[in-house]
Amino acid sequence: MEKITFTQYQLFSASFNPWRPIFIDVADAIMAEIKHPDFEFLHFGSSSFKVAGKGIIDISLLYQPGALELAIKHPDDFDFLKQHSHKPFPDTSPRKDIAVIYLGETFQVHVHVIEKNSIEHHK
C-alpha cells in the first residue's frame, strides 16, 4: 500500500466529478494510518459507492458508547481540523477535515465521528 502524507485542508468550490478507482486506495491508506484499537473505520459516500460526486473521501470513525471524547480527540493527533463549514455537524457527531497527498495527488478528507450502532451509523 502506498504511503499518504497529511497536509492542510483546502476549501474548493463544489464540483461534480466522475468516480475514480484511486478513491478506494486513498481511503484504505487513510484508515490504515489512523487505525486505533478502540474504533472502527468505514469508507462511505460517493467515493466508496463508485458513483460520481465531489471526490471527497468520507470516512466514519465509529466509537463505542461513552467514548465520544476520545473519538473526537483521535483525529487531532494527525492534525485534522474542525469542520470547515458555516453549518457544522453537532458536537455529538462532529466532522474533522484534512487533506492527504497520495501518489503525488491531493485529496480532501472528511472524518465523521459517529457512535457505533446509533441511528446515524445505520443511516
Backbone as XML, in Angstrom:
<?xml version="1.0"?>
<chain id="A" units="angstrom">
  <residue number="1" name="MET">
    <atom name="N" x="0.852" y="-1.180" z="0.000"/>
    <atom name="CA" x="0.000" y="0.000" z="0.000"/>
    <atom name="C" x="0.894" y="1.238" z="0.000"/>
  </residue>
  <residue number="2" name="GLU">
    <atom name="N" x="0.541" y="2.181" z="-0.815"/>
    <atom name="CA" x="1.281" y="3.439" z="-0.902"/>
    <atom name="C" x="1.101" y="4.253" z="0.372"/>
  </residue>
  <residue number="3" name="LYS">
    <atom name="N" x="2.088" y="5.031" z="0.703"/>
    <atom name="CA" x="2.072" y="5.907" z="1.885"/>
    <atom name="C" x="1.315" y="7.194" z="1.573"/>
  </residue>
  <residue number="4" name="ILE">
    <atom name="N" x="0.624" y="7.723" z="2.559"/>
    <atom name="CA" x="-0.036" y="9.023" z="2.435"/>
    <atom name="C" x="0.726" y="10.045" z="3.262"/>
  </residue>
  <residue number="5" name="THR">
    <atom name="N" x="0.565" y="11.294" z="2.904"/>
    <atom name="CA" x="1.100" y="12.406" z="3.679"/>
    <atom name="C" x="-0.063" y="13.325" z="4.002"/>
  </residue>
  <residue number="6" name="PHE">
    <atom name="N" x="-0.243" y="13.620" z="5.286"/>
    <atom name="CA" x="-1.287" y="14.558" z="5.672"/>
    <atom name="C" x="-0.840" y="15.971" z="5.340"/>
  </residue>
  <residue number="7" name="THR">
    <atom name="N" x="-1.762" y="16.794" z="4.891"/>
    <atom name="CA" x="-1.468" y="18.173" z="4.545"/>
    <atom name="C" x="-2.694" y="19.031" z="4.861"/>
  </residue>
  <residue number="8" name="GLN">
    <atom name="N" x="-2.576" y="20.318" z="4.666"/>
    <atom name="CA" x="-3.631" y="21.256" z="5.030"/>
    <atom name="C" x="-4.861" y="21.104" z="4.130"/>
  </residue>
  <residue number="9" name="TYR">
    <atom name="N" x="-6.025" y="21.059" z="4.755"/>
    <atom name="CA" x="-7.302" y="21.014" z="4.044"/>
    <atom name="C" x="-7.501" y="22.334" z="3.306"/>
  </residue>
  <residue number="10" name="GLN">
    <atom name="N" x="-8.045" y="22.254" z="2.112"/>
    <atom name="CA" x="-8.301" y="23.469" z="1.331"/>
    <atom name="C" x="-9.754" y="23.486" z="0.891"/>
  </residue>
  <residue number="11" name="LEU">
    <atom name="N" x="-10.358" y="24.646" z="0.990"/>
    <atom name="CA" x="-11.730" y="24.800" z="0.520"/>
    <atom name="C" x="-11.722" y="25.034" z="-0.986"/>
  </residue>
  <residue number="12" name="PHE">
    <atom name="N" x="-12.556" y="24.279" z="-1.683"/>
    <atom name="CA" x="-12.720" y="24.421" z="-3.119"/>
    <atom name="C" x="-14.199" y="24.565" z="-3.419"/>
  </residue>
  <residue number="13" name="SER">
    <atom name="N" x="-14.512" y="25.186" z="-4.521"/>
    <atom name="CA" x="-15.904" y="25.227" z="-4.967"/>
    <atom name="C" x="-16.331" y="23.802" z="-5.294"/>
  </residue>
  <residue number="14" name="ALA">
    <atom name="N" x="-17.537" y="23.462" z="-4.904"/>
    <atom name="CA" x="-18.052" y="22.122" z="-5.169"/>
    <atom name="C" x="-18.191" y="21.909" z="-6.668"/>
  </residue>
  <residue number="15" name="SER">
    <atom name="N" x="-17.826" y="20.710" z="-7.083"/>
    <atom name="CA" x="-18.000" y="20.340" z="-8.485"/>
    <atom name="C" x="-18.351" y="18.860" z="-8.556"/>
  </residue>
  <residue number="16" name="PHE">
    <atom name="N" x="-18.964" y="18.480" z="-9.631"/>
    <atom name="CA" x="-19.400" y="17.107" z="-9.843"/>
    <atom name="C" x="-18.348" y="16.406" z="-10.692"/>
  </residue>
  <residue number="17" name="ASN">
    <atom name="N" x="-17.768" y="15.330" z="-10.162"/>
    <atom name="CA" x="-16.666" y="14.645" z="-10.816"/>
    <atom name="C" x="-16.952" y="13.159" z="-10.956"/>
  </residue>
  <residue number="18" name="PRO">
    <atom name="N" x="-16.380" y="12.523" z="-11.968"/>
    <atom name="CA" x="-16.574" y="11.071" z="-12.116"/>
    <atom name="C" x="-15.873" y="10.314" z="-10.998"/>
  </residue>
  <residue number="19" name="TRP">
    <atom name="N" x="-16.374" y="9.118" z="-10.715"/>
    <atom name="CA" x="-15.737" y="8.253" z="-9.733"/>
    <atom name="C" x="-14.432" y="7.728" z="-10.306"/>
  </residue>
  <residue number="20" name="ARG">
    <atom name="N" x="-13.439" y="7.548" z="-9.422"/>
    <atom name="CA" x="-12.123" y="7.031" z="-9.837"/>
    <atom name="C" x="-11.707" y="5.907" z="-8.889"/>
  </residue>
  <residue number="21" name="PRO">
    <atom name="N" x="-11.134" y="4.838" z="-9.412"/>
    <atom name="CA" x="-10.707" y="3.724" z="-8.556"/>
    <atom name="C" x="-9.719" y="4.132" z="-7.462"/>
  </residue>
  <residue number="22" name="ILE">
    <atom name="N" x="-8.938" y="5.182" z="-7.684"/>
    <atom name="CA" x="-7.956" y="5.614" z="-6.691"/>
    <atom name="C" x="-8.620" y="6.013" z="-5.367"/>
  </residue>
  <residue number="23" name="PHE">
    <atom name="N" x="-9.903" y="6.391" z="-5.392"/>
    <atom name="CA" x="-10.596" y="6.787" z="-4.157"/>
    <atom name="C" x="-10.558" y="5.651" z="-3.131"/>
  </residue>
  <residue number="24" name="ILE">
    <atom name="N" x="-10.713" y="4.409" z="-3.587"/>
    <atom name="CA" x="-10.692" y="3.255" z="-2.679"/>
    <atom name="C" x="-9.304" y="3.114" z="-2.053"/>
  </residue>
  <residue number="25" name="ASP">
    <atom name="N" x="-8.269" y="3.259" z="-2.870"/>
    <atom name="CA" x="-6.899" y="3.135" z="-2.373"/>
    <atom name="C" x="-6.572" y="4.239" z="-1.368"/>
  </residue>
  <residue number="26" name="VAL">
    <atom name="N" x="-7.011" y="5.463" z="-1.652"/>
    <atom name="CA" x="-6.755" y="6.583" z="-0.739"/>
    <atom name="C" x="-7.441" y="6.327" z="0.603"/>
  </residue>
  <residue number="27" name="ALA">
    <atom name="N" x="-8.705" y="5.937" z="0.561"/>
    <atom name="CA" x="-9.440" y="5.671" z="1.808"/>
    <atom name="C" x="-8.777" y="4.547" z="2.607"/>
  </residue>
  <residue number="28" name="ASP">
    <atom name="N" x="-8.365" y="3.482" z="1.927"/>
    <atom name="CA" x="-7.703" y="2.375" z="2.627"/>
    <atom name="C" x="-6.407" y="2.843" z="3.290"/>
  </residue>
  <residue number="29" name="ALA">
    <atom name="N" x="-5.649" y="3.679" z="2.593"/>
    <atom name="CA" x="-4.387" y="4.191" z="3.155"/>
    <atom name="C" x="-4.641" y="5.084" z="4.366"/>
  </residue>
  <residue number="30" name="ILE">
    <atom name="N" x="-5.673" y="5.909" z="4.290"/>
    <atom name="CA" x="-6.018" y="6.781" z="5.427"/>
    <atom name="C" x="-6.425" y="5.937" z="6.627"/>
  </residue>
  <residue number="31" name="MET">
    <atom name="N" x="-7.312" y="4.984" z="6.403"/>
    <atom name="CA" x="-7.793" y="4.163" z="7.513"/>
    <atom name="C" x="-6.653" y="3.355" z="8.136"/>
  </residue>
  <residue number="32" name="ALA">
    <atom name="N" x="-5.707" y="2.897" z="7.334"/>
    <atom name="CA" x="-4.552" y="2.177" z="7.876"/>
    <atom name="C" x="-3.685" y="3.105" z="8.725"/>
  </residue>
  <residue number="33" name="GLU">
    <atom name="N" x="-3.553" y="4.338" z="8.291"/>
    <atom name="CA" x="-2.705" y="5.300" z="9.007"/>
    <atom name="C" x="-3.325" y="5.740" z="10.338"/>
  </residue>
  <residue number="34" name="ILE">
    <atom name="N" x="-4.640" y="5.909" z="10.384"/>
    <atom name="CA" x="-5.275" y="6.433" z="11.598"/>
    <atom name="C" x="-5.921" y="5.341" z="12.451"/>
  </residue>
  <residue number="35" name="LYS">
    <atom name="N" x="-5.647" y="4.086" z="12.134"/>
    <atom name="CA" x="-6.279" y="2.990" z="12.881"/>
    <atom name="C" x="-6.034" y="3.149" z="14.383"/>
  </residue>
  <residue number="36" name="HIS">
    <atom name="N" x="-6.962" y="2.600" z="15.132"/>
    <atom name="CA" x="-6.912" y="2.666" z="16.594"/>
    <atom name="C" x="-7.702" y="1.467" z="17.107"/>
  </residue>
  <residue number="37" name="PRO">
    <atom name="N" x="-7.227" y="0.769" z="18.132"/>
    <atom name="CA" x="-7.914" y="-0.445" z="18.586"/>
    <atom name="C" x="-9.322" y="-0.215" z="19.142"/>
  </residue>
  <residue number="38" name="ASP">
    <atom name="N" x="-9.634" y="1.005" z="19.559"/>
    <atom name="CA" x="-10.946" y="1.278" z="20.132"/>
    <atom name="C" x="-11.986" y="1.711" z="19.104"/>
  </residue>
  <residue number="39" name="PHE">
    <atom name="N" x="-11.578" y="1.891" z="17.852"/>
    <atom name="CA" x="-12.501" y="2.413" z="16.845"/>
    <atom name="C" x="-12.540" y="1.532" z="15.607"/>
  </residue>
  <residue number="40" name="GLU">
    <atom name="N" x="-13.652" y="1.652" z="14.896"/>
    <atom name="CA" x="-13.777" y="1.052" z="13.572"/>
    <atom name="C" x="-13.857" y="2.189" z="12.573"/>
  </residue>
  <residue number="41" name="PHE">
    <atom name="N" x="-13.401" y="1.929" z="11.373"/>
    <atom name="CA" x="-13.423" y="2.948" z="10.326"/>
    <atom name="C" x="-14.152" y="2.384" z="9.119"/>
  </residue>
  <residue number="42" name="LEU">
    <atom name="N" x="-14.944" y="3.236" z="8.482"/>
    <atom name="CA" x="-15.755" y="2.814" z="7.349"/>
    <atom name="C" x="-15.720" y="3.892" z="6.277"/>
  </residue>
  <residue number="43" name="HIS">
    <atom name="N" x="-15.297" y="3.527" z="5.084"/>
    <atom name="CA" x="-15.319" y="4.434" z="3.935"/>
    <atom name="C" x="-16.744" y="4.441" z="3.400"/>
  </residue>
  <residue number="44" name="PHE">
    <atom name="N" x="-17.320" y="5.625" z="3.236"/>
    <atom name="CA" x="-18.705" y="5.709" z="2.760"/>
    <atom name="C" x="-18.839" y="6.891" z="1.815"/>
  </residue>
  <residue number="45" name="GLY">
    <atom name="N" x="-20.028" y="7.102" z="1.322"/>
    <atom name="CA" x="-20.291" y="8.217" z="0.419"/>
    <atom name="C" x="-19.970" y="7.866" z="-1.027"/>
  </residue>
  <residue number="46" name="SER">
    <atom name="N" x="-20.085" y="8.856" z="-1.889"/>
    <atom name="CA" x="-19.933" y="8.608" z="-3.327"/>
    <atom name="C" x="-18.576" y="8.023" z="-3.691"/>
  </residue>
  <residue number="47" name="SER">
    <atom name="N" x="-17.520" y="8.420" z="-2.969"/>
    <atom name="CA" x="-16.197" y="7.893" z="-3.303"/>
    <atom name="C" x="-16.077" y="6.400" z="-2.991"/>
  </residue>
  <residue number="48" name="SER">
    <atom name="N" x="-16.983" y="5.870" z="-2.181"/>
    <atom name="CA" x="-16.972" y="4.437" z="-1.873"/>
    <atom name="C" x="-17.978" y="3.655" z="-2.716"/>
  </residue>
  <residue number="49" name="PHE">
    <atom name="N" x="-18.997" y="4.346" z="-3.226"/>
    <atom name="CA" x="-20.090" y="3.674" z="-3.940"/>
    <atom name="C" x="-19.865" y="3.556" z="-5.438"/>
  </residue>
  <residue number="50" name="LYS">
    <atom name="N" x="-18.724" y="4.070" z="-5.900"/>
    <atom name="CA" x="-18.394" y="4.014" z="-7.316"/>
    <atom name="C" x="-19.383" y="4.795" z="-8.168"/>
  </residue>
  <residue number="51" name="VAL">
    <atom name="N" x="-19.768" y="5.967" z="-7.643"/>
    <atom name="CA" x="-20.632" y="6.874" z="-8.389"/>
    <atom name="C" x="-19.992" y="8.256" z="-8.406"/>
  </residue>
  <residue number="52" name="ALA">
    <atom name="N" x="-20.384" y="9.072" z="-9.345"/>
    <atom name="CA" x="-19.849" y="10.430" z="-9.439"/>
    <atom name="C" x="-20.235" y="11.231" z="-8.203"/>
  </residue>
  <residue number="53" name="GLY">
    <atom name="N" x="-19.417" y="12.229" z="-7.882"/>
    <atom name="CA" x="-19.685" y="13.074" z="-6.720"/>
    <atom name="C" x="-18.643" y="14.166" z="-6.620"/>
  </residue>
  <residue number="54" name="LYS">
    <atom name="N" x="-18.446" y="14.673" z="-5.417"/>
    <atom name="CA" x="-17.490" y="15.762" z="-5.201"/>
    <atom name="C" x="-16.037" y="15.293" z="-5.178"/>
  </residue>
  <residue number="55" name="GLY">
    <atom name="N" x="-15.832" y="14.001" z="-5.040"/>
    <atom name="CA" x="-14.470" y="13.482" z="-4.979"/>
    <atom name="C" x="-13.830" y="13.603" z="-3.612"/>
  </residue>
  <residue number="56" name="ILE">
    <atom name="N" x="-14.632" y="13.893" z="-2.594"/>
    <atom name="CA" x="-14.129" y="13.976" z="-1.218"/>
    <atom name="C" x="-14.191" y="12.582" z="-0.610"/>
  </residue>
  <residue number="57" name="ILE">
    <atom name="N" x="-13.152" y="12.211" z="0.106"/>
    <atom name="CA" x="-13.103" y="10.911" z="0.764"/>
    <atom name="C" x="-13.785" y="11.048" z="2.126"/>
  </residue>
  <residue number="58" name="ASP">
    <atom name="N" x="-14.916" y="10.370" z="2.303"/>
    <atom name="CA" x="-15.656" y="10.388" z="3.570"/>
    <atom name="C" x="-15.398" y="9.086" z="4.312"/>
  </residue>
  <residue number="59" name="ILE">
    <atom name="N" x="-15.027" y="9.225" z="5.578"/>
    <atom name="CA" x="-14.751" y="8.074" z="6.430"/>
    <atom name="C" x="-15.476" y="8.269" z="7.761"/>
  </residue>
  <residue number="60" name="SER">
    <atom name="N" x="-16.140" y="7.214" z="8.220"/>
    <atom name="CA" x="-16.736" y="7.228" z="9.555"/>
    <atom name="C" x="-15.734" y="6.674" z="10.543"/>
  </residue>
  <residue number="61" name="LEU">
    <atom name="N" x="-15.567" y="7.364" z="11.654"/>
    <atom name="CA" x="-14.836" y="6.858" z="12.808"/>
    <atom name="C" x="-15.927" y="6.427" z="13.772"/>
  </residue>
  <residue number="62" name="LEU">
    <atom name="N" x="-16.098" y="5.130" z="13.940"/>
    <atom name="CA" x="-17.167" y="4.588" z="14.774"/>
    <atom name="C" x="-16.632" y="4.255" z="16.157"/>
  </residue>
  <residue number="63" name="TYR">
    <atom name="N" x="-17.253" y="4.834" z="17.177"/>
    <atom name="CA" x="-16.807" y="4.626" z="18.557"/>
    <atom name="C" x="-17.916" y="3.985" z="19.377"/>
  </residue>
  <residue number="64" name="GLN">
    <atom name="N" x="-17.515" y="3.325" z="20.454"/>
    <atom name="CA" x="-18.477" y="2.695" z="21.360"/>
    <atom name="C" x="-19.117" y="3.762" z="22.249"/>
  </residue>
  <residue number="65" name="PRO">
    <atom name="N" x="-20.349" y="3.533" z="22.707"/>
    <atom name="CA" x="-20.985" y="4.489" z="23.612"/>
    <atom name="C" x="-20.066" y="4.820" z="24.790"/>
  </residue>
  <residue number="66" name="GLY">
    <atom name="N" x="-19.999" y="6.099" z="25.113"/>
    <atom name="CA" x="-19.172" y="6.563" z="26.223"/>
    <atom name="C" x="-17.766" y="6.969" z="25.814"/>
  </residue>
  <residue number="67" name="ALA">
    <atom name="N" x="-17.398" y="6.769" z="24.552"/>
    <atom name="CA" x="-16.034" y="7.075" z="24.111"/>
    <atom name="C" x="-15.976" y="8.281" z="23.175"/>
  </residue>
  <residue number="68" name="LEU">
    <atom name="N" x="-16.986" y="9.136" z="23.224"/>
    <atom name="CA" x="-17.043" y="10.287" z="22.325"/>
    <atom name="C" x="-15.819" y="11.181" z="22.467"/>
  </residue>
  <residue number="69" name="GLU">
    <atom name="N" x="-15.428" y="11.505" z="23.689"/>
    <atom name="CA" x="-14.312" y="12.432" z="23.895"/>
    <atom name="C" x="-13.014" y="11.902" z="23.258"/>
  </residue>
  <residue number="70" name="LEU">
    <atom name="N" x="-12.724" y="10.630" z="23.483"/>
    <atom name="CA" x="-11.533" y="10.026" z="22.885"/>
    <atom name="C" x="-11.653" y="9.992" z="21.359"/>
  </residue>
  <residue number="71" name="ALA">
    <atom name="N" x="-12.847" y="9.701" z="20.863"/>
    <atom name="CA" x="-13.066" y="9.638" z="19.415"/>
    <atom name="C" x="-12.873" y="10.997" z="18.762"/>
  </residue>
  <residue number="72" name="ILE">
    <atom name="N" x="-13.309" y="12.051" z="19.428"/>
    <atom name="CA" x="-13.131" y="13.400" z="18.886"/>
    <atom name="C" x="-11.653" y="13.785" z="18.887"/>
  </residue>
  <residue number="73" name="LYS">
    <atom name="N" x="-10.918" y="13.365" z="19.900"/>
    <atom name="CA" x="-9.508" y="13.723" z="20.014"/>
    <atom name="C" x="-8.625" y="12.942" z="19.042"/>
  </residue>
  <residue number="74" name="HIS">
    <atom name="N" x="-8.953" y="11.714" z="18.751"/>
    <atom name="CA" x="-8.081" y="10.869" z="17.941"/>
    <atom name="C" x="-7.675" y="11.514" z="16.607"/>
  </residue>
  <residue number="75" name="PRO">
    <atom name="N" x="-8.571" y="12.040" z="15.800"/>
    <atom name="CA" x="-8.129" y="12.676" z="14.543"/>
    <atom name="C" x="-7.206" y="13.875" z="14.771"/>
  </residue>
  <residue number="76" name="ASP">
    <atom name="N" x="-7.356" y="14.542" z="15.896"/>
    <atom name="CA" x="-6.493" y="15.689" z="16.197"/>
    <atom name="C" x="-5.022" y="15.277" z="16.282"/>
  </residue>
  <residue number="77" name="ASP">
    <atom name="N" x="-4.781" y="14.023" z="16.665"/>
    <atom name="CA" x="-3.408" y="13.521" z="16.751"/>
    <atom name="C" x="-2.719" y="13.502" z="15.387"/>
  </residue>
  <residue number="78" name="PHE">
    <atom name="N" x="-3.503" y="13.578" z="14.323"/>
    <atom name="CA" x="-2.982" y="13.588" z="12.953"/>
    <atom name="C" x="-3.164" y="14.960" z="12.293"/>
  </residue>
  <residue number="79" name="ASP">
    <atom name="N" x="-3.488" y="15.957" z="13.110"/>
    <atom name="CA" x="-3.674" y="17.346" z="12.664"/>
    <atom name="C" x="-4.950" y="17.591" z="11.867"/>
  </residue>
  <residue number="80" name="PHE">
    <atom name="N" x="-5.954" y="16.732" z="12.040"/>
    <atom name="CA" x="-7.265" y="17.033" z="11.473"/>
    <atom name="C" x="-7.788" y="18.291" z="12.162"/>
  </residue>
  <residue number="81" name="LEU">
    <atom name="N" x="-8.555" y="19.068" z="11.455"/>
    <atom name="CA" x="-9.141" y="20.290" z="11.989"/>
    <atom name="C" x="-10.648" y="20.156" z="12.106"/>
  </residue>
  <residue number="82" name="LYS">
    <atom name="N" x="-11.248" y="21.033" z="12.895"/>
    <atom name="CA" x="-12.706" y="21.075" z="12.958"/>
    <atom name="C" x="-13.263" y="21.343" z="11.568"/>
  </residue>
  <residue number="83" name="GLN">
    <atom name="N" x="-14.454" y="20.894" z="11.350"/>
    <atom name="CA" x="-15.130" y="21.021" z="10.058"/>
    <atom name="C" x="-15.080" y="22.444" z="9.513"/>
  </residue>
  <residue number="84" name="HIS">
    <atom name="N" x="-14.757" y="22.562" z="8.240"/>
    <atom name="CA" x="-14.773" y="23.846" z="7.541"/>
    <atom name="C" x="-16.177" y="24.034" z="6.966"/>
  </residue>
  <residue number="85" name="SER">
    <atom name="N" x="-17.028" y="24.722" z="7.696"/>
    <atom name="CA" x="-18.408" y="24.888" z="7.234"/>
    <atom name="C" x="-19.094" y="25.994" z="8.026"/>
  </residue>
  <residue number="86" name="HIS">
    <atom name="N" x="-20.045" y="26.610" z="7.371"/>
    <atom name="CA" x="-20.872" y="27.601" z="8.066"/>
    <atom name="C" x="-21.987" y="26.911" z="8.855"/>
  </residue>
  <residue number="87" name="LYS">
    <atom name="N" x="-22.236" y="25.637" z="8.551"/>
    <atom name="CA" x="-23.260" y="24.855" z="9.250"/>
    <atom name="C" x="-22.631" y="23.539" z="9.697"/>
  </residue>
  <residue number="88" name="PRO">
    <atom name="N" x="-21.775" y="23.579" z="10.715"/>
    <atom name="CA" x="-21.071" y="22.353" z="11.122"/>
    <atom name="C" x="-22.004" y="21.313" z="11.739"/>
  </residue>
  <residue number="89" name="PHE">
    <atom name="N" x="-21.544" y="20.072" z="11.699"/>
    <atom name="CA" x="-22.258" y="18.991" z="12.350"/>
    <atom name="C" x="-22.259" y="19.262" z="13.855"/>
  </residue>
  <residue number="90" name="PRO">
    <atom name="N" x="-23.208" y="18.665" z="14.595"/>
    <atom name="CA" x="-23.259" y="18.913" z="16.044"/>
    <atom name="C" x="-22.053" y="18.334" z="16.775"/>
  </residue>
  <residue number="91" name="ASP">
    <atom name="N" x="-21.800" y="18.842" z="17.982"/>
    <atom name="CA" x="-20.674" y="18.379" z="18.794"/>
    <atom name="C" x="-20.768" y="16.899" z="19.147"/>
  </residue>
  <residue number="92" name="THR">
    <atom name="N" x="-21.964" y="16.337" z="19.091"/>
    <atom name="CA" x="-22.148" y="14.916" z="19.407"/>
    <atom name="C" x="-21.766" y="14.010" z="18.236"/>
  </residue>
  <residue number="93" name="SER">
    <atom name="N" x="-21.617" y="14.569" z="17.047"/>
    <atom name="CA" x="-21.175" y="13.795" z="15.876"/>
    <atom name="C" x="-20.408" y="14.718" z="14.928"/>
  </residue>
  <residue number="94" name="PRO">
    <atom name="N" x="-19.282" y="15.216" z="15.391"/>
    <atom name="CA" x="-18.537" y="16.205" z="14.608"/>
    <atom name="C" x="-17.862" y="15.611" z="13.371"/>
  </residue>
  <residue number="95" name="ARG">
    <atom name="N" x="-17.491" y="16.513" z="12.485"/>
    <atom name="CA" x="-16.696" y="16.135" z="11.324"/>
    <atom name="C" x="-15.331" y="16.782" z="11.456"/>
  </residue>
  <residue number="96" name="LYS">
    <atom name="N" x="-14.292" y="16.043" z="11.100"/>
    <atom name="CA" x="-12.923" y="16.550" z="11.112"/>
    <atom name="C" x="-12.406" y="16.535" z="9.676"/>
  </residue>
  <residue number="97" name="ASP">
    <atom name="N" x="-11.659" y="17.557" z="9.298"/>
    <atom name="CA" x="-11.204" y="17.723" z="7.921"/>
    <atom name="C" x="-9.687" y="17.739" z="7.821"/>
  </residue>
  <residue number="98" name="ILE">
    <atom name="N" x="-9.195" y="17.200" z="6.725"/>
    <atom name="CA" x="-7.768" y="17.230" z="6.401"/>
    <atom name="C" x="-7.643" y="16.928" z="4.914"/>
  </residue>
  <residue number="99" name="ALA">
    <atom name="N" x="-6.469" y="17.083" z="4.386"/>
    <atom name="CA" x="-6.171" y="16.637" z="3.028"/>
    <atom name="C" x="-5.005" y="15.664" z="3.109"/>
  </residue>
  <residue number="100" name="VAL">
    <atom name="N" x="-4.900" y="14.799" z="2.116"/>
    <atom name="CA" x="-3.780" y="13.879" z="2.047"/>
    <atom name="C" x="-3.187" y="13.924" z="0.645"/>
  </residue>
  <residue number="101" name="ILE">
    <atom name="N" x="-1.898" y="13.664" z="0.597"/>
    <atom name="CA" x="-1.225" y="13.516" z="-0.682"/>
    <atom name="C" x="-0.970" y="12.029" z="-0.877"/>
  </residue>
  <residue number="102" name="TYR">
    <atom name="N" x="-1.443" y="11.518" z="-1.998"/>
    <atom name="CA" x="-1.305" y="10.102" z="-2.326"/>
    <atom name="C" x="-0.888" y="10.009" z="-3.785"/>
  </residue>
  <residue number="103" name="LEU">
    <atom name="N" x="0.247" y="9.389" z="-4.045"/>
    <atom name="CA" x="0.794" y="9.272" z="-5.400"/>
    <atom name="C" x="0.896" y="10.641" z="-6.074"/>
  </residue>
  <residue number="104" name="GLY">
    <atom name="N" x="1.288" y="11.655" z="-5.291"/>
    <atom name="CA" x="1.503" y="12.992" z="-5.826"/>
    <atom name="C" x="0.250" y="13.820" z="-6.048"/>
  </residue>
  <residue number="105" name="GLU">
    <atom name="N" x="-0.907" y="13.287" z="-5.701"/>
    <atom name="CA" x="-2.184" y="13.995" z="-5.884"/>
    <atom name="C" x="-2.802" y="14.297" z="-4.520"/>
  </residue>
  <residue number="106" name="THR">
    <atom name="N" x="-3.433" y="15.461" z="-4.393"/>
    <atom name="CA" x="-4.055" y="15.861" z="-3.129"/>
    <atom name="C" x="-5.542" y="15.517" z="-3.141"/>
  </residue>
  <residue number="107" name="PHE">
    <atom name="N" x="-5.991" y="14.933" z="-2.028"/>
    <atom name="CA" x="-7.392" y="14.555" z="-1.851"/>
    <atom name="C" x="-7.909" y="15.180" z="-0.560"/>
  </residue>
  <residue number="108" name="GLN">
    <atom name="N" x="-9.121" y="15.709" z="-0.601"/>
    <atom name="CA" x="-9.771" y="16.254" z="0.585"/>
    <atom name="C" x="-10.457" y="15.114" z="1.331"/>
  </residue>
  <residue number="109" name="VAL">
    <atom name="N" x="-10.386" y="15.163" z="2.668"/>
    <atom name="CA" x="-10.894" y="14.071" z="3.502"/>
    <atom name="C" x="-11.784" y="14.637" z="4.603"/>
  </residue>
  <residue number="110" name="HIS">
    <atom name="N" x="-12.930" y="13.977" z="4.803"/>
    <atom name="CA" x="-13.827" y="14.284" z="5.919"/>
    <atom name="C" x="-13.945" y="13.024" z="6.779"/>
  </residue>
  <residue number="111" name="VAL">
    <atom name="N" x="-13.616" y="13.137" z="8.052"/>
    <atom name="CA" x="-13.824" y="12.039" z="9.000"/>
    <atom name="C" x="-15.004" y="12.419" z="9.883"/>
  </residue>
  <residue number="112" name="HIS">
    <atom name="N" x="-16.021" y="11.562" z="9.857"/>
    <atom name="CA" x="-17.254" y="11.781" z="10.623"/>
    <atom name="C" x="-17.198" y="10.913" z="11.881"/>
  </residue>
  <residue number="113" name="VAL">
    <atom name="N" x="-17.240" y="11.540" z="13.040"/>
    <atom name="CA" x="-17.174" y="10.839" z="14.321"/>
    <atom name="C" x="-18.604" y="10.458" z="14.707"/>
  </residue>
  <residue number="114" name="ILE">
    <atom name="N" x="-18.874" y="9.143" z="14.719"/>
    <atom name="CA" x="-20.243" y="8.647" z="14.887"/>
    <atom name="C" x="-20.269" y="7.500" z="15.891"/>
  </residue>
  <residue number="115" name="GLU">
    <atom name="N" x="-21.240" y="7.520" z="16.779"/>
    <atom name="CA" x="-21.394" y="6.428" z="17.737"/>
    <atom name="C" x="-21.831" y="5.155" z="17.000"/>
  </residue>
  <residue number="116" name="LYS">
    <atom name="N" x="-21.113" y="4.065" z="17.272"/>
    <atom name="CA" x="-21.427" y="2.791" z="16.634"/>
    <atom name="C" x="-22.834" y="2.333" z="17.011"/>
  </residue>
  <residue number="117" name="ASN">
    <atom name="N" x="-23.570" y="1.835" z="16.046"/>
    <atom name="CA" x="-24.935" y="1.327" z="16.178"/>
    <atom name="C" x="-25.965" y="2.400" z="16.501"/>
  </residue>
  <residue number="118" name="SER">
    <atom name="N" x="-25.587" y="3.662" z="16.360"/>
    <atom name="CA" x="-26.551" y="4.745" z="16.531"/>
    <atom name="C" x="-27.417" y="4.849" z="15.278"/>
  </residue>
  <residue number="119" name="ILE">
    <atom name="N" x="-28.463" y="5.637" z="15.367"/>
    <atom name="CA" x="-29.317" y="5.877" z="14.201"/>
    <atom name="C" x="-28.499" y="6.436" z="13.057"/>
  </residue>
  <residue number="120" name="GLU">
    <atom name="N" x="-27.624" y="7.387" z="13.359"/>
    <atom name="CA" x="-26.788" y="7.988" z="12.323"/>
    <atom name="C" x="-25.889" y="6.954" z="11.656"/>
  </residue>
  <residue number="121" name="HIS">
    <atom name="N" x="-25.343" y="6.037" z="12.441"/>
    <atom name="CA" x="-24.492" y="4.976" z="11.890"/>
    <atom name="C" x="-25.289" y="4.113" z="10.928"/>
  </residue>
  <residue number="122" name="HIS">
    <atom name="N" x="-26.490" y="3.775" z="11.282"/>
    <atom name="CA" x="-27.301" y="2.884" z="10.439"/>
    <atom name="C" x="-27.828" y="3.583" z="9.194"/>
  </residue>
  <residue number="123" name="LYS">
    <atom name="N" x="-27.875" y="4.914" z="9.227"/>
    <atom name="CA" x="-28.298" y="5.639" z="8.025"/>
    <atom name="C" x="-27.243" y="5.492" z="6.960"/>
  </residue>
</chain>
